[in-house]
Amino acid sequence: MVQICNKVDLQAPIRYNHFTMTFSDQIRQAITDSGISRYRLCQLLGIGKASMSRFMSGKTFLSMPTLDKLAIILNMRVTSEPREYLRELPDAVPKGKVLVHNREKPSKRLGRHGGFMVWLTVRHHGVYLCNCGWAQHLGDHYISKK
């Protein structure tokens, strides 16, 4: 489900950092993670190897009809991932939420724009049960796929 926030300034420039993957980068990552060879994907999509190569290197884009086919082949869907970044740990994880951290080395200091980041979100396919031993008093917690 895609949710649109009505507080977004559509005139403001979009800024990406090393914690943000563009949508195109996420699609490239899904292609890489799929285990399907690029050659086979090209056959299934009806595009040339050069087109796929240019897309994977970030030099061009895929058409919407091609992206539609790709979404079917890779069983992809667009979802939103609401995150509530934390500055400090809660006493308990609220019902219906899960505690997630990024892949940085766990620490007591929580970051909001880098380093070890922690957030609350709804459980979804992009998080996996983590057994790193961090914050055991809060029960199970998860690690982000990215």
Long-range contacts (C-beta under 8 A, 24 or more apart in sequence): 1-79, 1-80, 2-78, 2-79, 2-80, 3-80, 3-82, 19-102, 19-113, 19-114, 19-117, 21-146, 24-55, 24-58, 24-61, 27-62, 27-67, 27-70, 27-76, 28-55, 28-56, 28-58, 30-74, 30-76, 31-56, 31-70, 31-74, 34-74, 36-73, 36-74, 41-70, 41-73, 44-69, 44-73, 45-69, 45-70, 45-73, 79-124, 81-121, 81-124, 81-126, 82-121, 82-122, 83-119, 83-120, 83-121, 84-119, 84-120, 84-121, 85-112, 85-117, 85-118, 85-119, 86-110, 86-118, 86-119, 86-120, 87-112, 89-118, 89-135, 89-138, 90-120, 90-138, 92-138, 93-120, 93-138, 93-139, 93-141, 94-120, 96-122, 97-121, 97-122, 98-122, 98-123, 98-127, 98-140, 98-141, 98-142, 99-135, 99-138, 99-141, 99-142, 100-127, 100-141, 100-142, 100-143, 100-144, 101-130, 101-134, 101-141, 101-142, 101-143, 101-144, 102-143, 102-144, 102-146, 103-143, 103-144, 103-146, 106-132, 106-134, 106-135
